[in-house]
Amino acid sequence: MNQQQIQAPKKSCYFCSNNIDAVDYKDTLLMRKFMNSQAKIVPPRRTGNCARHQRMVTRSIKRARAMALLSYTIK
C-alpha cells in the first residue's frame, strides 16, 4: 500500500499579509518572532515568509545582533 504525503497548507508571509514594506532592526519584539529558543534564525518553510521578506528579516536580525540589541546566543 502506498503512503501519500500529507501536505500542510501553504503559510502566508507575515509581512505581505500585513502590508509591511520594510523590516526595522530596532523592532526587537518582531525579530524575536523569527528566532527560535536558541536564538537561531528560523527558516522560511517554518515561518511562511516569502524570499524577499526572509532576506530582510535575516539582514535585520544580523544588524540588531551587531548593535547588541539581540543576543547571538541564549545562556
Backbone bond lengths (Angstrom), bond angles and torsions (degrees), N, CA, C in turn:
res aa  C-N    CA-C-N  psi(-1)  N-CA   C-N-CA  omega(-1)  CA-C   N-CA-C  phi
1 M - - - 1.439 - - 1.522 109.60 -
2 N 1.310 117.95 131.24 1.466 122.15 -179.83 1.518 110.74 -82.93
3 Q 1.317 113.41 135.89 1.461 117.76 175.96 1.522 108.42 -96.31
4 Q 1.290 116.85 128.40 1.453 121.10 178.57 1.525 109.10 -94.82
5 Q 1.310 114.36 140.06 1.452 118.55 178.46 1.520 108.97 -77.20
6 I 1.295 114.67 134.10 1.454 119.92 177.29 1.517 107.45 -92.56
7 Q 1.317 116.33 118.77 1.452 120.68 -178.46 1.514 109.60 -94.68
8 A 1.334 114.74 131.67 1.457 120.32 176.40 1.521 108.47 -73.84
9 P 1.312 117.02 150.87 1.467 118.49 177.97 1.521 111.05 -63.13
10 K 1.318 116.19 146.96 1.460 122.77 -178.35 1.520 109.67 -63.85
11 K 1.334 115.78 126.45 1.458 120.34 177.50 1.524 108.65 -76.57
12 S 1.296 115.82 147.26 1.460 118.94 179.20 1.525 109.60 -93.79
13 C 1.299 115.67 152.00 1.455 122.21 -179.75 1.527 108.91 -69.19
14 Y 1.326 116.69 130.94 1.464 122.11 -179.48 1.520 111.03 -61.93
15 F 1.316 116.65 -40.71 1.458 121.24 -175.14 1.529 111.60 -75.98
16 C 1.329 117.14 -37.85 1.473 120.37 178.03 1.523 110.46 -67.83
17 S 1.327 117.57 -40.84 1.455 120.29 -177.29 1.526 112.49 -71.73
18 N 1.345 117.65 -25.61 1.471 121.29 179.26 1.524 112.82 -102.03
19 N 1.327 117.18 8.77 1.475 123.15 178.75 1.526 112.72 54.34
20 I 1.330 116.24 45.99 1.461 122.08 176.89 1.523 107.37 -97.86
21 D 1.328 116.56 120.62 1.464 120.73 -176.84 1.524 112.49 -83.95
22 A 1.332 117.17 -44.11 1.466 120.99 -175.12 1.519 109.81 -121.33
23 V 1.322 115.48 148.93 1.453 122.18 177.02 1.522 107.15 -105.34
24 D 1.328 116.58 123.24 1.454 121.21 -176.26 1.523 110.02 -95.14
25 Y 1.327 117.25 130.34 1.458 121.03 -178.94 1.526 111.90 -70.39
26 K 1.323 118.56 -17.17 1.460 121.64 -178.97 1.529 112.61 -82.24
27 D 1.327 117.10 -12.22 1.465 121.65 178.35 1.529 108.85 -86.29
28 T 1.327 116.19 80.97 1.463 120.60 -173.00 1.524 112.61 -70.89
29 L 1.319 118.03 -29.24 1.464 119.52 178.69 1.527 111.07 -65.44
30 L 1.314 116.44 -38.50 1.456 120.49 177.12 1.531 110.74 -70.01
31 M 1.328 117.19 -38.87 1.456 120.65 -179.59 1.525 111.29 -65.54
32 R 1.327 117.79 -36.23 1.471 120.71 179.81 1.517 112.08 -66.64
33 K 1.327 116.40 -21.82 1.461 120.78 176.95 1.527 110.91 -65.46
34 F 1.330 116.66 -26.42 1.459 122.00 -178.37 1.524 112.43 -104.84
35 M 1.346 116.29 21.88 1.463 122.26 175.91 1.524 107.76 -125.84
36 N 1.351 116.13 148.74 1.462 118.58 178.04 1.527 110.40 -90.79
37 S 1.315 116.98 -171.96 1.467 120.82 -174.49 1.524 113.01 -69.12
38 Q 1.344 118.16 -18.89 1.463 121.13 175.98 1.523 112.01 -94.86
39 A 1.321 117.79 12.23 1.469 125.22 179.06 1.527 111.92 67.67
40 K 1.335 117.23 27.54 1.457 121.17 174.70 1.519 108.81 -93.21
41 I 1.317 116.17 151.80 1.460 121.04 178.76 1.525 108.25 -76.22
42 V 1.327 115.54 128.16 1.458 121.69 -176.81 1.527 109.28 -78.44
43 P 1.342 118.68 137.27 1.470 121.15 -178.28 1.528 111.93 -70.21
44 P 1.336 116.65 157.60 1.462 120.30 -177.41 1.523 114.31 -65.92
45 R 1.310 119.27 -23.09 1.465 120.15 178.40 1.527 110.92 -68.08
46 R 1.342 116.12 -21.07 1.460 120.06 178.03 1.529 112.31 -94.41
47 T 1.331 116.91 -34.15 1.460 120.11 -178.94 1.519 112.29 -89.48
48 G 1.323 117.33 -27.52 1.455 121.11 -178.50 1.516 113.58 88.58
49 N 1.331 117.35 7.58 1.465 120.28 -179.72 1.520 110.85 -68.18
50 C 1.336 115.14 147.45 1.458 119.20 172.68 1.533 107.87 -76.40
51 A 1.313 117.35 167.18 1.467 121.63 -174.48 1.523 111.71 -61.40
52 R 1.325 116.89 -41.13 1.462 120.77 -178.41 1.522 111.56 -62.79
53 H 1.327 117.19 -46.27 1.453 120.20 -178.31 1.526 111.92 -75.79
54 Q 1.327 117.98 -28.84 1.466 119.61 176.07 1.522 110.13 -65.32
55 R 1.344 117.40 -39.12 1.468 120.19 176.04 1.520 110.86 -63.80
56 M 1.333 117.00 -39.59 1.463 120.24 178.35 1.526 111.35 -65.58
57 V 1.326 117.02 -41.15 1.466 121.40 178.67 1.524 110.42 -63.55
58 T 1.328 116.36 -45.90 1.462 120.96 179.90 1.517 111.03 -60.60
59 R 1.322 116.74 -45.66 1.460 121.40 179.22 1.526 110.99 -62.18
60 S 1.331 116.75 -41.23 1.462 120.88 -179.07 1.527 111.78 -68.54
61 I 1.328 117.22 -39.94 1.465 120.26 178.58 1.526 110.31 -64.59
62 K 1.330 116.91 -43.82 1.465 120.35 179.31 1.520 111.43 -64.61
63 R 1.328 116.56 -37.91 1.459 121.08 177.84 1.532 111.00 -66.53
64 A 1.335 116.37 -42.34 1.465 120.80 178.95 1.521 111.44 -66.33
65 R 1.327 117.66 -35.06 1.461 120.73 175.99 1.524 110.97 -65.64
66 A 1.316 116.87 -41.54 1.462 120.92 -179.25 1.526 111.26 -65.78
67 M 1.334 116.77 -31.38 1.462 120.63 179.97 1.530 111.93 -92.42
68 A 1.326 117.14 9.04 1.472 124.82 177.00 1.523 113.04 64.64
69 L 1.332 117.55 28.38 1.456 120.59 174.33 1.533 110.41 -86.99
70 L 1.324 116.09 -29.82 1.455 123.46 175.09 1.523 108.56 -123.37
71 S 1.319 116.05 152.37 1.466 119.07 179.48 1.531 110.43 -89.63
72 Y 1.315 115.12 153.84 1.459 121.09 177.20 1.528 110.11 -76.53
73 T 1.331 116.09 -35.60 1.453 121.24 -178.73 1.522 109.46 -136.71
74 I 1.304 115.26 165.01 1.465 122.35 175.44 1.523 107.93 -112.19
75 K 1.309 116.96 130.90 1.476 119.46 179.13 1.503 110.85 -82.43
